[in-house]
Structure formats: structure tokens, C-alpha cells
């Protein structure tokens, strides 16, 4: 039964002796079985759009580690592609997209109603996972937040400071806000279809939220999260939503209430002690072990893991990293982290 799933209990506000665990990018290049399946698919986008293989790589870390949740294997840039942007990946360098920098570029985008033609394979992946995951494992769907997705669509690639997006935001606010609006609409429909296909939780990844400051954060990170959450809650009131405004700093405070999300995921630039006092008071938090521990391991990993579990033990908590696991991580360190979190259950 769903109410017995540890992750859903935490999202409902229950305090547990041992927090549920999953890991951002848990299906990925640090696992040899992932690399083998990706080679079989041919390339990254082919893997995303092949439901059987995408489901397989989603299941691999569940089989290996017994995480409490599986997160759909996809990419935040599939939505821009579904809206008509060209998307390709350059080996060793990451994604490339055609750019949206003018009204004409924006006008060439597809309407939101057309996105499912491209994204239907993703929904099929969710349906496969909904059937094949162990009964105790929660299925998480996700999308990129409008600001973060927009930064890629405007620059045509990832940038260190999101400069092109900030330039458009200040130089052509009308086009910028129209683009954000289209992404917001598309994200609502995309996540709705994931829920219809069987996702039990959805997460909104705002990886570049931290580059928005002050009122800009409220307008372009917080407000789109609120709009998406409100629309999904109206359609699916029982589906919990996790927000991740990465590197929000003080803006983490009150984010859950203002956006309406059930849980705030935390990066590791804030201390768990600070977050327990200032963020967890509003409900469930997720995080926030530094990803580097998955590379370096050892006693530091054990000590930091225990400290995070202890700091958040007074409220609902989902154990996770502060960002995605990196390709150079050692799979043995992931097991060490899990064993350390769960030692309370054995003790």
C-alpha cells in the first residue's frame, strides 16, 4: 500500500527513525551497468526516448542499492525539444540547443498542446516503472524549473553565470517572460502526464535558482514554482511535490509555504543545522550530503552522513545529496552512505 512507502510518509510530514534515501542522478555514469545500457542505446537522447532502456537504467540502482525511491530517467531539456528547439549533446561538453533570443525565435516555438507528440516515450517509461518497481519503492517524476530551462534555451548551452538569460531578462523582458510562461505551461502538462502514467511524487529542479537575487528570485524562481504547484495540486491534490531551488541561500526560508511544495530539497551550501532551524520548521526537507563524499568516501563520509541524519532527526527528512552524484563516484561509497543512514534501524 502507498501509505507504507517510507518516502511518502516523510512527504506527509512523518518523522522517522531512519529517513528514506534516494540520490539525485542515481541512474548514471558512475554505474558500469548504466554505461553498458547507454552504449546499447547508442547515445544519451536515444536512451531517454527508449522506454524499455530508460526504465532499465532507472531500475538498476534500485536493484543494486534498494533505494526508497526511483527517479524517472529523462532530462530537463526534453521539454525545450518538445517545444521545437533543436537539441543535441556534444561528448564531453554537454547539451547544445538552438537559441531563443528574439520575438521571432519565440514565435517559432510550438504550442504547449503539441509537446506530448515528442514526450510520449517518457510517459511510457513511467508506465513501465509503475509496473516493475518493488512495491515499497516510490516513483518520482520530474521536470526542470522554468528559469533553469530558460537559461539553456536562451544561451543554447549551460553557462557558468547564466549571463545570456540575465541579459535577455533585463534587455527584452517581454520575450523573456513569454518564454518563461510557455515553459511553465508545458511543465504543468508534462508533469500531469507523468502523474497520469504513474508517478507518485514530482520534483521541480531549479538548478540555477541561486543566480537570481532578491525580487528576481521571487518573480522568476518562486512564482513559477508556485504556479506549477498550484495547477498540479488542483488536478492531483494527493501528489506530493518537491521543490529544489538550488543555492537559494536565505531564500530557502519560507519557500515551501510560498511555493506550496511539500518538501524543499537543499544543496550543501547551507548547513543542516541552519536548515533544520529555518527550513524544516515548515515541513519535510531533503538533503544534503556533498556529492564529493561519493568520490572520496572514508570516515569523512560516515561522519558527515551521521551529522546530517542527526541534525534533521527532529522533523520529516529525506536523505539525499546536495546535488547529483558525479560520474567519478565510487559505487562502494554509495553503499557505505546507505549503510550509515540505515544503521539506526539495525541498532
C-alpha positions as CSV (number, residue, x, y, z in Angstrom):
1,X,0.0,0.0,0.0
2,X,1.1,3.5,-0.8
3,X,0.9,4.7,2.8
4,X,3.6,2.2,3.8
5,X,6.2,3.7,1.5
6,X,8.8,5.5,3.6
7,X,9.3,8.3,1.2
8,X,5.6,9.1,1.0
9,X,5.4,9.0,4.8
10,X,8.2,11.6,5.1
11,X,6.5,13.8,2.5
12,X,3.3,13.6,4.5
13,X,5.2,15.1,7.5
14,X,6.0,11.9,9.5
15,X,9.2,11.9,11.5
16,X,11.0,8.5,11.1
17,X,13.9,7.0,13.0
18,X,15.6,6.2,9.7
19,X,15.0,8.6,6.9
20,X,14.2,7.3,3.4
21,X,17.1,7.6,0.9
22,X,17.4,8.3,-2.7
23,X,20.1,10.1,-4.7
24,X,20.0,12.7,-7.5
25,X,21.3,11.2,-10.7
26,X,21.3,7.8,-9.1
27,X,20.9,6.2,-12.5
28,X,24.1,7.3,-14.2
29,X,27.6,7.1,-15.4
30,X,29.2,6.0,-12.1
31,X,27.5,2.6,-12.6
32,X,29.0,0.1,-15.0
33,X,25.6,-1.3,-15.8
34,X,24.4,2.1,-16.8
35,X,27.3,2.6,-19.1
36,X,26.6,-0.7,-20.8
37,X,22.9,0.1,-21.3
38,X,23.8,3.6,-22.7
39,X,26.2,2.0,-25.2
40,X,23.4,-0.3,-26.2
41,X,21.1,2.7,-26.8
42,X,23.7,4.5,-28.9
43,X,23.7,7.9,-27.3
44,X,22.1,9.9,-24.4
45,X,19.0,11.2,-26.2
46,X,18.3,7.8,-27.7
47,X,18.4,6.3,-24.2
48,X,16.0,9.0,-22.9
49,X,13.5,8.2,-25.7
50,X,13.7,4.4,-25.5
51,X,11.1,3.4,-22.8
52,X,12.5,-0.1,-22.2
53,X,16.1,1.1,-21.8
54,X,15.2,4.2,-19.8
55,X,13.2,2.1,-17.5
56,X,16.1,-0.4,-17.2
57,X,18.6,2.3,-16.1
58,X,16.0,3.7,-13.7
59,X,15.7,0.2,-12.1
60,X,19.5,-0.5,-12.0
61,X,20.3,1.5,-8.8
62,X,17.1,0.1,-7.1
63,X,18.3,-3.5,-7.7
64,X,21.9,-2.6,-6.6
65,X,21.1,-0.5,-3.5
66,X,17.5,-0.8,-2.6
67,X,16.9,3.0,-2.6
68,X,13.5,4.1,-1.2
69,X,12.7,5.9,-4.4
70,X,13.4,5.7,-8.1
71,X,13.5,8.8,-10.2
72,X,12.5,8.6,-13.8
73,X,15.5,8.6,-16.2
74,X,15.0,11.6,-18.5
75,X,16.5,15.1,-19.0
76,X,15.2,18.6,-18.2
77,X,15.9,19.6,-21.8
78,X,13.4,17.3,-23.4
79,X,10.7,20.0,-22.8
80,X,12.6,22.6,-24.9
81,X,13.0,19.9,-27.6
82,X,9.2,19.1,-27.4
83,X,8.6,22.9,-27.8
84,X,10.5,22.8,-31.1
85,X,14.1,23.7,-30.0
86,X,16.9,21.8,-31.7
87,X,18.7,19.7,-29.0
88,X,21.9,17.7,-29.3
89,X,24.7,16.6,-26.9
90,X,28.4,17.2,-27.5
91,X,30.5,14.4,-26.0
92,X,32.4,15.8,-23.0
93,X,30.8,19.2,-23.2
94,X,27.1,18.7,-22.6
95,X,23.9,19.9,-24.3
96,X,23.5,22.3,-27.1
97,X,20.3,24.0,-28.2
98,X,19.1,26.4,-30.8
99,X,18.6,29.7,-29.1
100,X,15.6,31.9,-28.2
101,X,16.7,35.5,-28.1
102,X,14.0,37.4,-30.0
103,X,10.3,37.6,-30.6
104,X,10.7,35.8,-33.9
105,X,12.5,32.9,-32.1
106,X,9.8,32.7,-29.5
107,X,7.0,32.8,-32.2
108,X,8.6,29.8,-33.9
109,X,8.1,27.6,-30.8
110,X,5.3,25.0,-30.8
111,X,2.3,25.5,-28.6
112,X,2.1,23.6,-25.4
113,X,-0.6,21.3,-26.7
114,X,2.0,19.8,-29.2
115,X,4.6,18.7,-26.6
116,X,3.2,15.2,-26.0
117,X,4.0,14.0,-29.5
118,X,7.6,14.2,-28.6
119,X,7.3,13.3,-24.9
120,X,5.0,10.2,-25.2
121,X,8.0,7.8,-24.8
122,X,8.7,9.4,-21.4
123,X,5.2,8.6,-20.2
124,X,5.6,5.0,-21.4
125,X,8.8,4.8,-19.4
126,X,6.8,5.9,-16.3
127,X,4.1,3.3,-17.0
128,X,6.8,0.5,-17.3
129,X,8.3,1.6,-14.0
130,X,5.0,1.8,-12.3
131,X,4.5,-1.9,-13.1
132,X,8.1,-3.1,-12.4
133,X,9.3,-1.2,-9.3
134,X,9.2,-3.0,-6.0
135,X,6.0,-2.3,-4.1
136,X,8.0,-0.4,-1.3
137,X,9.7,1.9,-3.8
138,X,8.3,5.3,-4.6
139,X,8.3,6.5,-8.2
140,X,9.4,10.2,-8.7
141,X,8.7,12.1,-11.9
142,X,10.4,15.4,-12.6
143,X,10.9,18.5,-14.7
144,X,13.3,21.4,-14.9
145,X,12.0,24.7,-13.4
146,X,11.1,27.4,-15.9
147,X,14.1,29.7,-15.1
148,X,16.7,26.9,-15.3
149,X,15.2,25.5,-18.6
150,X,15.0,29.1,-20.0
151,X,18.7,29.7,-19.3
152,X,19.6,26.8,-21.6
153,X,17.1,27.8,-24.2
154,X,18.4,31.4,-24.3
155,X,22.2,30.6,-24.2
156,X,22.0,27.4,-26.2
157,X,24.1,25.7,-23.7
158,X,25.0,25.6,-20.0
159,X,26.8,28.8,-18.8
160,X,28.8,29.5,-15.6
161,X,26.8,32.6,-14.7
162,X,23.6,32.3,-16.7
163,X,24.7,35.6,-18.2
164,X,22.7,35.4,-21.5
165,X,19.5,34.7,-19.7
166,X,20.1,37.6,-17.3
167,X,20.8,39.8,-20.3
168,X,17.6,38.9,-22.0
169,X,15.6,39.3,-18.8
170,X,16.9,42.8,-18.5
171,X,17.1,43.8,-22.2
172,X,13.9,42.2,-23.6
173,X,11.7,41.4,-20.6
174,X,8.6,40.8,-22.8
175,X,10.3,37.9,-24.7
176,X,11.9,36.6,-21.5
177,X,8.6,36.5,-19.6
178,X,6.8,35.0,-22.6
179,X,9.3,32.2,-22.8
180,X,9.1,31.6,-19.0
181,X,5.3,31.4,-19.4
182,X,5.4,28.9,-22.2
183,X,7.9,26.7,-20.3
184,X,5.6,27.0,-17.2
185,X,2.6,25.8,-19.1
186,X,4.5,23.0,-20.8
187,X,5.9,21.9,-17.4
188,X,2.4,21.7,-15.9
189,X,1.2,19.5,-18.8
190,X,4.4,17.4,-18.8
191,X,4.2,16.6,-15.1
192,X,0.5,16.0,-15.3
193,X,1.1,13.3,-17.9
194,X,3.8,11.8,-15.7
195,X,1.4,11.6,-12.8
196,X,-1.3,10.1,-15.1
197,X,1.2,7.4,-16.1
198,X,2.0,6.5,-12.5
199,X,4.5,9.0,-10.9
200,X,3.7,9.2,-7.2
201,X,5.8,12.3,-6.5
202,X,7.1,15.0,-8.8
203,X,10.2,17.2,-8.3
204,X,10.9,20.6,-9.9
205,X,14.7,21.1,-10.4
206,X,15.7,24.8,-10.4
207,X,19.4,24.1,-10.7
208,X,20.3,27.8,-11.4
209,X,17.9,29.4,-9.0
210,X,20.8,30.7,-7.0
211,X,21.8,33.2,-9.7
212,X,18.5,35.1,-9.2
213,X,18.8,37.5,-6.4
214,X,16.2,39.4,-4.3
215,X,13.0,40.3,-6.2
216,X,14.2,38.5,-9.3
217,X,14.3,35.2,-7.3
218,X,10.7,35.8,-6.1
219,X,9.5,36.6,-9.6
220,X,11.3,34.1,-11.7
221,X,12.1,31.2,-9.4
222,X,9.5,31.2,-6.6
223,X,6.5,32.4,-8.6
224,X,6.7,29.8,-11.5
225,X,7.2,27.1,-8.8
226,X,4.0,28.4,-7.1
227,X,2.0,28.4,-10.4
228,X,3.1,24.9,-11.4
229,X,2.4,23.5,-7.9
230,X,-1.0,25.2,-7.6
231,X,-2.0,23.8,-11.0
232,X,-0.9,20.3,-10.2
233,X,-2.4,20.3,-6.7
234,X,-5.7,21.4,-8.2
235,X,-5.6,18.4,-10.5
236,X,-3.9,15.9,-8.2
237,X,-4.3,17.0,-4.6
238,X,-2.8,13.7,-3.3
239,X,0.5,14.0,-5.2
240,X,3.4,15.5,-3.2
241,X,5.7,18.0,-4.8
242,X,9.4,18.6,-4.1
243,X,11.0,21.9,-4.9
244,X,14.7,22.3,-5.4
245,X,15.8,26.0,-5.8
246,X,19.5,25.1,-5.7
247,X,21.8,27.6,-3.9
248,X,18.8,29.7,-2.8
249,X,20.6,30.5,0.4
250,X,18.3,32.6,2.7
251,X,15.6,32.3,0.1
252,X,15.1,28.7,1.2
253,X,13.4,30.2,4.3
254,X,9.7,30.2,3.7
255,X,10.0,28.7,0.2
256,X,7.8,25.7,1.0
257,X,5.0,27.8,2.2
258,X,5.2,30.4,-0.5
259,X,5.5,27.9,-3.4
260,X,3.1,25.4,-1.8
261,X,5.5,22.4,-2.2
262,X,5.5,19.5,0.3
263,X,9.3,19.4,0.6
264,X,12.3,21.5,-0.1
265,X,15.5,19.9,-1.4
266,X,18.6,21.5,-0.1
267,X,22.1,21.9,-1.6
268,X,25.1,21.5,0.5
269,X,26.0,25.2,0.7
270,X,23.7,25.5,3.7
271,X,24.4,23.6,6.9
272,X,21.9,21.0,8.1
273,X,21.7,22.7,11.5
274,X,20.8,26.0,9.9
275,X,18.3,24.3,7.6
276,X,16.7,22.4,10.5
277,X,16.1,25.7,12.3
278,X,15.0,27.8,9.3
279,X,13.5,25.5,6.7
280,X,12.5,22.2,8.3
281,X,10.1,24.1,10.6
282,X,7.8,24.3,7.6
283,X,7.8,20.6,6.8
284,X,9.9,17.9,5.0
285,X,13.4,18.7,3.8
286,X,15.6,16.7,1.5
287,X,19.4,16.6,1.5
288,X,22.1,17.4,1.8
289,X,25.4,15.4,1.7
290,X,28.1,16.9,-0.5
291,X,28.5,14.9,-3.7
292,X,32.3,14.8,-3.3
293,X,31.8,12.2,-0.5
294,X,30.7,9.7,-3.1
295,X,34.2,10.1,-4.6
296,X,36.3,10.3,-1.5
297,X,34.4,8.0,0.9
298,X,36.1,7.0,4.2
299,X,35.4,8.3,7.7
300,X,34.5,11.8,6.4
301,X,31.6,10.3,4.5
302,X,30.4,8.4,7.6
303,X,30.8,11.4,9.9
304,X,29.0,13.8,7.6
305,X,26.2,11.4,6.9
306,X,25.6,10.8,10.6
307,X,25.7,14.6,11.3
308,X,23.0,15.3,8.6
309,X,20.8,12.5,9.9
310,X,21.1,13.8,13.5
311,X,20.6,17.5,12.5
312,X,17.3,16.6,10.7
313,X,16.1,13.9,13.2
314,X,13.5,16.2,14.8
315,X,11.4,16.5,11.7
316,X,10.5,14.9,8.4
317,X,13.6,14.3,6.3
318,X,14.6,12.5,3.1
319,X,18.3,11.7,2.9
320,X,19.9,12.8,-0.4
321,X,22.9,14.5,-1.8
322,X,23.1,18.3,-2.2
323,X,23.4,17.8,-5.9
324,X,23.7,15.0,-8.4
325,X,26.2,12.2,-8.0
326,X,29.2,12.7,-10.3
327,X,30.5,10.2,-12.9
328,X,33.7,9.7,-10.9
329,X,31.9,8.4,-7.8
330,X,32.8,5.0,-6.4
331,X,29.7,2.7,-6.2
332,X,31.1,1.3,-2.9
333,X,30.8,4.8,-1.3
334,X,27.1,4.9,-2.2
335,X,26.6,1.6,-0.3
336,X,28.6,3.0,2.6
337,X,26.4,6.0,2.8
338,X,23.2,3.9,2.7
339,X,24.6,1.6,5.4
340,X,25.5,4.6,7.6
341,X,22.0,6.1,7.3
342,X,20.3,2.8,8.0
343,X,22.5,1.7,10.9
344,X,19.9,3.2,13.2
345,X,17.4,0.6,12.0
346,X,19.8,-2.2,13.0
347,X,20.9,-0.6,16.2
